[in-house]
C-alpha cells in the first residue's frame, strides 16, 4: 500500500526534487496552492487537498487543511485499536509524512513599506496546525520543516522503508521549535504595533549563528544566536573576512566596540576596546589620524584589543596595525592593499559590519532564572542639555569635549570616569566601587595631559573628593548628570578651584 505525504511549502527550495524522490519511494503526494502548481509543472503527480477532504478551499485559502480527514490522518495512533477502528469507520487514510514550511511572515515585515494587512494575511494557521499534529504523533509520522533535512529523510526511507524513530523524534522537536519561533515573531510584532508595555510574557526567538569553542572560560559551553533582524553596528550582521574563529569574549568585546562607534556617525572615528571598556577613542578630520590618536590614547592597553573604524581602513592605518597584536579589526570596508597586508597575519580577525539597518531597541541581560529587559540608552546630550552651575564658564572647545566625553562614558562600566581633550580619550576609569577610585585611575593614566582637559562622569558625585582629585591634575571642566543631595559641595569645590561644571540631568549607569 502506498504511503501518503502532504507537501505545502512557502520556501520551495529543493521541494521538487524531494517530492520526486518520494514518488519513486512509493509515496502519494497531497498538495495545495502554489506548491501543487510547482509540482504539477514538474510532472510530479499530486492529489489536491479538496480531493481528500471533499470540501473546497475557501475564504481566500484561509481554510483548506483544517479538516478531520487531514488531521485524523495525522493524529491517529496506528497501534491503538479504537483509533484504527474510528479511522476505518470515517474513511480516514493515514498520512505518514508532512513537509511544511510557513507563510513568509518574517520576510513580509522585513520589506520596506509593508502594510499591517499584509502582515496579518501572512500569519499561517493551517501550516502550524499540520506541523503540530504530525510532531505530536511522531511515533508514526515524519514531520519535515527544513529543506536541510530532505536528504536525511530520503536516505532513511531508501534504507529502512521509513525514517527511524530517533530521527522522527529529533524532527518533531525541531518542528515545535519552528512553530514556537514563528509564534514568537508574530506576538513580538503585534506587541510592538499595538504598543503593549511590559506584557505579562516576553517570548524571544533566536537562530543559531555559530557554535563557539567555549564561553568566557574553557570549561564553559557557548553558542552565538541572532534574532534575525537587520541590526546595524551589530555582530549579528557582521561578516568575517579573515582570521580564526571568534570566541565568546571576542563577540562581547566587539559588540561593545561597535556600540561606542555608533555614537560618532558623521565624523571619522576609531574605537579601541579591551575587556568591554574603551581604552582609546578618537575623532579627527580623517580616519588615519583618528586611528593614530586612538592608539596614542593608550598604547599599552590596546595590545590584544579590538579596534573598529567607522570608515574604510587605509593602508597607512593597516601598516601600523600590522606591527602589533590585535584580536579583531572591524570596519565598513578595507582598502584592497590594507586588506592584503593585514590578512598576512593568520589569526587576526578582519570583519565588516553594516552601518545601515535597524537600531536595537531593547537590551536584555540574563540573571539566574530570569531576564532583565530595558530600552537601549540611546540618549545623546547636546549643547542645549548643558547647564553650567559654576562661576567659571566652559569654553566652546570644552563644551565640545564634554559632549564627546559623555558619548563615551555611558559605555564604560560604572562607576565610570573619562578624561578627554580635543576629541581624544586620555584616561578611562571603570568599574570601581567608589567614584573617586575611577577618577584616580583615569587621571593617573592621563597624567600631564590632564591639564586643561575635561572630566566626564556617568553619574553624580556623592562627595566633593572627585573634584579635589581632578583639580590636582589640572582639569578645567567637569560634566556630570547632577542630582546628588550634596551637589552644592561639588559646585563649591569647583568654584574654589576655578573649574567649570556642567550638569546634564541624565545618568548613564552601565552595570
N, C-alpha and C positions, 0 to 999 in steps of 0.2 A: 504494500500500500504506500502511496506517495505521502511524504511529509509536506506540511504546509508552512510557508513563511509569509509574514507581512513585511513589505518594504515600503516605507514612506519617509523620504528624507528631504530636508531643505538643502543641505550641502550634498551635492550629488557626486562628489569626488569618489571615483572608483566603484560607484554603485552598479554600473552596467556590467563590469567585469565580475563583480561579486554575485549579482543575480544570475548571470550566465553560467557561472560555475555551480551555483545551487541547482539550477535546472539540470545540469549534467549529472548532479548527485541525487537526482530523483525527487526534487522539491517542486511543488506548485507555488507560484508566486501570486499573492494577493497584493494589489497596489492601488494607490489613489492619486488623483490630481496630476501634478507636474511630473512626479516620479513615474507614474504609469505611462505618460506620454513619452518620456525619455526611454523607458524600457521597450515600449511598443516600437518606437522608431529604430531601436537597435535590433529588432526582430526577436525579442525575448517574449515568449507567451506569458500573459498575465491574466489574472481574474480581477474584474472590477469589484470594488467593495460592495456595491449595491447588488451584485450577483450573489454575494454571501448573505447579506442582511435582508435582501428583498425589500429594501427601503431606500428611497432616493437620497442622495446628498442634498442637504437643504441649508437654508439661512446663510447663503454665500459660503458654503463649505464649513460653517461653524459646527454642523452636526453631520457626521458621516461614519465615524468608527465607534461612537458611543452607543453600543448595541449589545444585547445579550449573546447574539450569535458570534460576536467578536470576543467579548470579554469572558464569556463562558468557555470559549475555546482556549483562552489563555489561562484562566484561573482554575479550570477543572483539575482535581487531583486524580491522576491517572491510576493510582493503585488503591483508591477508595471506592468500593463497590457502589455506594449510594451516589457518588458524583458521576461515575461511569453510567449508571442507570438513568440519571436525570439528563445527561448529555445525549444519550441514545433516544430518550423519550422526546426531547425537544429538537432533535436533528442538529445538534451542535458538534461540529467536527473539531478535533484538537488542532491547535496552532502550535507549532514546535519551535518557531524562531521568529523573533521580532527585530527588525532592523529599522530603527527610527532615530533621526535627529530633529531638532525642534525648529520652529519658526525663528527667523533671524532677529530676535528682539534686540540683542546687543548691537548688531550691525545697524539696525534701524535707528536706535537712539544715538548712535555714533555719527550718523550722517548730518551734515550741516542743514539747517532749516527744516528738519523733520517736524511733523505735526504731532500733537498729542493723540489725535485719532489714529494716525499711522502706528504709533507705539502700541495703543490698545489692540488694534487689529493683529498685531504681531505677537500677542500673547497666545501661546499654543495651549489648547485644552485636551484635545484628543490624543496628541502625541505623548504628553506626560502620563496620561491615563493608561495607554497601552504599555509604555515602558514600565510603569509601576506594577501593573498586573503581571507582566512577564517576569519582572525581577522578583516579585513576591513568590511566584511559582517556579523559581529557578531550579527546583529539583527535577523539573521536566522540560522547562522552556529556556532556550538560549536567548538572551537579550543583548543586542549589539547597538551601542550608541556612538561609537567612534570608528571611523574608517581605518584607523591604525590596527584595529582588531580583526579586520576582514580576513587577512591571510591566516592568522592563528585559527580562526573558526573553520575556515575551509580545510586547512591541513588536518585538523582533528576529525572532521567529518569524513575526509578521504580515508584516514587511517582507522577510525573506530566505527564509522557509520553514524556517529553523533559526537557532539562535544562531550568532554569529560565533566563530571560533576564539579571537580575542582575549578575548572575553567568557568563553568556556569556560575559558581559561587563568586569568583572574582569579578566577572562581568556584571553580576547583579549588584554587588557593592558599588561598582563604578557607575552603574545606571542610576542608583539612588543619589550618588554624588552629583551626577549630571542634572537630575531634576531639582535637587536641593539648590545647586548653584543657579539654575535658571530662575527658580522662585525667589532666591535671594536678590538677584539682579532686578527683578520686577518690583519687589517690595521696596528696594532701595530707591528706584526711580519714582515710584508713587509717593513714597515718604517725602522725597525732596520736592516733587511737583506740588503736593498738597500741603507742604510746609508744616509737617508734623515735628514738633520739637520734643526731644527726649522720649522717643517711642518706648513702649513697655518692653520691647525686644529689639535688639540690633543683630542683624544677620549679615555677615560679610562672606563673599566668595572670592577665593584667590586661586590662581592657576600656578602650578609648579613651573618656575623659570629654570632653575637648576638645582641639583643637589650639591652640597658643599662637603669638602673633605672632613671638616669638623666645625664646631662652633667657636666660641671665644677661646676655648682650650681644647687640646687634642682628645680629651675623654668625653667631650660633648658632641652629640649628633646635631646636624643642622641642615636646613634647606632654605632656598630663596623662592618666595612666591610673589606674584604680581596680581593686582586687581584687574588687569587687562585694559585699564584706561590709558589714554594718550597723555600722560602726565609729563610736563616739561621740566627740565632741570631735575631729572629723576633717574636713579639707577635702574628702575624697572623698564625704562625705554632706552637706556644707553646701549651702545654696541661696542663690543670688544674687538679691536682690530688686530691686536698682537699681545703676546705675553702669556704667562702661565695662568692657571685657573684662579679665579677670585676666591678669597676666603671670606668668612663671616665678618671678621674685623675690617677687611678691605671695604666691604659693602657699607658697613656702618660709617667708616671714615669718609668714604667717597660721597655718601649721602649728605653728611654734614658739610662737606666742601661745597657741594652744589647749592645747598640751601643758602650759604653765605654769598656765593657768587651771584645768585639771583637778585640779591639786594642792589646790585650795581649795574643793571642794564643801561645801556646807552653811553657808558664810559669804559674805556679799556681797563680791565681789572684782572688781577691774578690773586688767587687764594691758595695758601698752603695750610694744610691741617695735619695735626698729629694727635691721635687718640681722641678724635671728635672735637677738639678745640683748635681754633686758628693759631698758628704760630707766625704767620705772616700774611698780611693783606695790604694790597696797594693798588691805587688807581694812578693813571698817567695819561699823557696825550697819545701814547702809542703802546701796543701790547708788549713789545720787547722791554721798554723802560718799566712798565708795570711789573713784569717778571723780575727784573733786576732789583727793584725796590722791595718786592715781596720777599725775595731771597735775603736781601740785606737786613730785613726786619729781624730775622733770627736765623742766621746761617748754621747754627748748631742744631736746633730742634727740627729743622726741615729734613735732616738726614733720615731716610726711611719713611718719609711722609708722603702725602697725596697732594698733588698740585692740579689746579683747574684754571683754565683760561676762558674768558668769555668771547675771545676772538681767535682766529686761526693761529696756530703755533708757528712761529717763524724759525728760520734756520739759525738765526742768532740766538734765540732762546734755547732752541734744541741743542746747540753746541755747548752751551753752559750746562744744561741738564744732563747731557750725555756723560759728563765728567763726575757725576755724583750718583748716589744710590737713592732712587725714588721708587715707591711701590706702584703708583699709578699716575699717569698724566691724562687729564680729561680736557677736551676742547670741542667746540663745534666742528672743527676740521683741523687738519695738519697740512702745512705746505708740503708738497711731494718730497723735496730734499730734506725737510725736517723729519718726516716720517721715515725716510730711508735711513737717515743717521740714527734715529732713536731705536728703530727696530733691529739694529745690530746687537742691541742688548737683549739677550734671550728671554730674560724673566720679566722685564718691566711690562706692565700692562698699559697699552695705549688704547684709549676709548674715546668715542664721540658721544655726545648727548644732544637731546632735542631742546631747542630754545622756543619752539612753537608747540602749542597744545594747551591742555587744561592745567590749571593750578590745583594742587592738592588742597582740599577744603578742610579735611579733618586730620588730626594727629591721634594715633592710637598707641597706648603703652600697656603692655600686659603686667598684671600683678598676680600673685599666687591665687589661682581660682577665679580671676576676673579680668576686666578690661576697663581702662580709663580712656574716655573719648573726649576730645575737646577740639574747638576750631583752631585753625593754624594762627600763629602770631604773625599776621601779615601787615601789621601797622608799620608805617614808615613816618617818623616825625619829620615835620617841615619847619621852616623858619617861623611860621605862624604858631606853631606849638610851643615855641621857646618863650619862657617868661623869666626875665632877668630879675633876681631877687636881692642883688647886692649893689653896693655903691659903685663898684668897678663895673664897667660895661665891656662886654666882649667885643673884639674887633670882628669885621666881616670874615676874615680868614679863620678866626677862632670859632665862629658860628658854623662855618662850613665844615671844619674839622670835628666839631662837636656832633653834628648830624652824621658825619662819616663814622664816628666812634659808636654812636647809638645803633647804627645798622649792624655793626659787628658784635657789640656786647650782648645783644639779645641771643646770639648763637653760642655764647660762652657759658659753660656750666657755672651756675650760681654757687656761692657769691661771685660775681663777675666784675672785673675792672679791666678797662683797656686804656692804654695811653697812646695817643695818636698825634701826628703833626704832618701837615702838608700832604694829606691823603695817604698816609703810611702808618701802619702799626709800629709802635716802638717797644711796647711791653704788654703782655697779657697775663692777668692773674685769674685763675679759675678754681672753682670748687672748694674754696677754703671754708672753714667753719665760722669764721668771722670776716667781716668786710675789710677791715684794716689789714688782715693777713693777705688777702688777694691784692690789695693796693700795694703792699710792700713788695710782693713778687713782681708785679707789673712795673713798678717804679725802679726796682733794682735792676731789672732787665733793661729798661730804657736808659738808666744811668745818666750821664751828662746830657744825653739827647732830650731828657725830660724838661730841660729848661725852656720855658716858653711854649710848652706843649699843652694839650687838652687831656683831661682825665674823664672818662665816661664810665658810669655805673649803671648796672641793670636795675638797681632798686635803691631806696632811700638810705641815708646814713643815720643809723640809730645813735651814733656818737660823733663828736667833732674830731675824733682821733684820725680819721681818714684825711680830713682837710689838713690837719697838722703835718701828717706824713707827706702829703702832696706838696705842701709849702716848702718843706725841707729840700725837695728835689727841684723846685723852681717851676712847678705847674702854675700857669696863669689863668686857666679857665677850667671849670668843672661843670659837667652836665649830668643830671640825675633826675629821677621822677619826682622827688619830694614826697611829702606825706607822713613824715615821722612827727611824733609829738615833740621831738627835740630838734626840729628843723632850724629853729632860731639859733640854736647853739652852733650849728654848722655855718649858718649865714653870718653870725657874729665873727666866727673864726676867719671866714673868707674876707670880711671887711677889715679885720685886723691885719691880714696878710696881703691885702690888695689883690685878691683873686676874684675874678668874675664867676658867678654861679648861675646856672640856668636850670630851671625846673621845667619838666615836660608834662608832668601829670600822668605819665604812662609807665607802668612797671613791665619789665621783661624777664622775669624769672625763667630759668631753664634748669629743671631738676633732672 
